[in-house]
Amino acid sequence: MQIKNAEGLHMRPAMQFVDIANRYECDIAVSSGQTSVDGKSIMQMSMLAATYGTCLKIKAAGIDAQQALEALRMLVEEKKFNEPGPGEQKKL
């Protein structure tokens, strides 16, 4: 998944990610380059320091893994954490 919002994965979008991840029972791991973290931990997610354009690899294992991956994909790639992309204006 690629980060598409202009400000990247700062604390607010990281918290959105963690909130959605914690709705599911499966284990979720997120990696960027050599760094891999628990997708259900806000402290660990913030360590990724993912900026616009960063590609994240998200793995889920467990009973509801497919549903979790789809919900997280929508948040990251389609909703863009409800933030504007580069050159877009913030919606009021």
C-alpha positions as CSV (number, residue, x, y, z in Angstrom):
1,M,0.0,0.0,0.0
2,Q,1.3,3.5,-0.8
3,I,0.8,6.5,1.4
4,K,-1.1,9.0,-0.7
5,N,-1.9,11.8,1.7
6,A,0.4,14.8,1.6
7,E,1.5,14.8,5.2
8,G,2.2,11.1,5.4
9,L,1.8,8.8,8.4
10,H,1.9,11.4,11.2
11,M,0.2,10.7,14.6
12,R,-3.4,11.3,13.5
13,P,-3.4,9.0,10.5
14,A,-1.3,6.4,12.5
15,M,-4.0,6.4,15.2
16,Q,-6.7,5.9,12.5
17,F,-4.8,2.9,11.2
18,V,-4.3,1.5,14.7
19,D,-8.0,2.0,15.6
20,I,-9.1,0.1,12.5
21,A,-6.5,-2.6,13.0
22,N,-7.7,-3.2,16.6
23,R,-11.2,-3.9,15.3
24,Y,-10.0,-7.3,14.0
25,E,-8.8,-10.3,15.9
26,C,-6.0,-11.2,13.4
27,D,-2.3,-10.2,13.9
28,I,-1.2,-7.3,11.7
29,A,2.4,-6.5,10.8
30,V,3.4,-3.4,8.9
31,S,6.8,-3.0,7.3
32,S,8.6,-0.3,5.4
33,G,12.1,-1.2,4.2
34,Q,13.9,-3.0,6.9
35,T,11.5,-1.9,9.7
36,S,8.6,-4.1,10.7
37,V,6.2,-3.2,13.4
38,D,2.9,-4.3,15.1
39,G,0.1,-2.6,13.2
40,K,-2.0,-2.5,16.4
41,S,0.5,-0.3,18.3
42,I,0.5,3.4,17.9
43,M,4.0,3.7,19.3
44,Q,5.4,1.2,16.9
45,M,3.4,2.6,13.9
46,S,4.9,6.0,14.6
47,M,8.4,4.5,14.3
48,L,7.8,3.9,10.5
49,A,8.0,7.7,9.8
50,A,6.3,7.0,6.5
51,T,6.0,10.1,4.3
52,Y,4.0,10.7,1.1
53,G,4.8,8.0,-1.5
54,T,6.2,5.5,1.0
55,C,5.1,1.9,0.2
56,L,4.0,-0.1,3.2
57,K,3.8,-3.9,3.2
58,I,0.9,-5.0,5.4
59,K,0.5,-8.7,6.5
60,A,-2.4,-10.1,8.4
61,A,-2.7,-13.6,9.9
62,G,-5.8,-14.9,11.5
63,I,-9.5,-15.6,11.1
64,D,-10.5,-12.1,9.8
65,A,-7.2,-11.2,8.0
66,Q,-8.8,-10.6,4.6
67,Q,-11.4,-8.2,6.1
68,A,-8.7,-6.3,8.0
69,L,-6.5,-5.9,5.0
70,E,-9.4,-4.5,2.9
71,A,-10.4,-2.0,5.6
72,L,-6.8,-0.8,6.0
73,R,-6.3,-0.6,2.2
74,M,-9.4,1.6,1.9
75,L,-8.1,3.9,4.7
76,V,-4.6,4.2,3.3
77,E,-5.2,4.3,-0.5
78,E,-8.8,5.4,-1.1
79,K,-9.7,7.6,1.8
80,K,-6.1,8.8,2.2
81,F,-6.7,9.1,6.0
82,N,-9.4,11.7,5.1
83,E,-6.6,14.1,4.3
84,P,-5.7,15.8,1.0
85,G,-3.1,14.5,-1.3
86,P,-0.3,16.7,-2.7
87,G,-1.7,19.8,-4.4
88,E,-5.2,19.1,-3.1
89,Q,-7.0,21.5,-0.7
90,K,-8.2,20.3,2.6
91,K,-12.0,19.7,2.7
92,L,-13.9,21.8,5.2
